[in-house]
């Protein structure tokens, strides 16, 4: 009987120990990423050694490798926290919970702006810290792949509502392209658009490009305009 009671006591305590381990693991990840950020700002990429990160985070170098595998893994987490944090998740849930498909799609524009504003600031930090071009290119490819995956929910919701004006794969590709970093970079960084102007343009363009009614009206408008020009 004592053995049974002892076993039950151990079973009951296990979830608490598990939660404690999870909190400890989360705290370790947070301290490693924060130590990395400080090293980038103060000593640059060259000074961002695993040993220096471990010292700043007050963990062993083995722990850093165990959690992130490499410096690239830490940089990916740094971008994740800047780009896909709680604010991003809140914005996505707000968009997906909108009952009107057009409103839902328009809300993708501020999400894209939020991602690119945050990501640009982080990439500026990385470039300023001397992160080499191949490493940055790898990070950008990883970012774009993750962004493409996360847009699936939006396209599925529009398709389920019967408002998608294109086949699923084409709509997803166009949405990914329009909300991509290259478009943001060309308009905001190179042409000097404000982030708000970019957001407003993107919302209109997404609706016109992807939704059935918007596409039908756009085609009709172009047809009327072309016919009127022929009559002149």
Helices and strands as residue ranges (DSSP letters): H 2-43, G 45-47, H 50-57, H 61-68, H 71-83, H 86-97, H 101-128, H 133-150, H 152-160, H 168-178, H 181-184, I 185-190, H 195-210, H 212-231
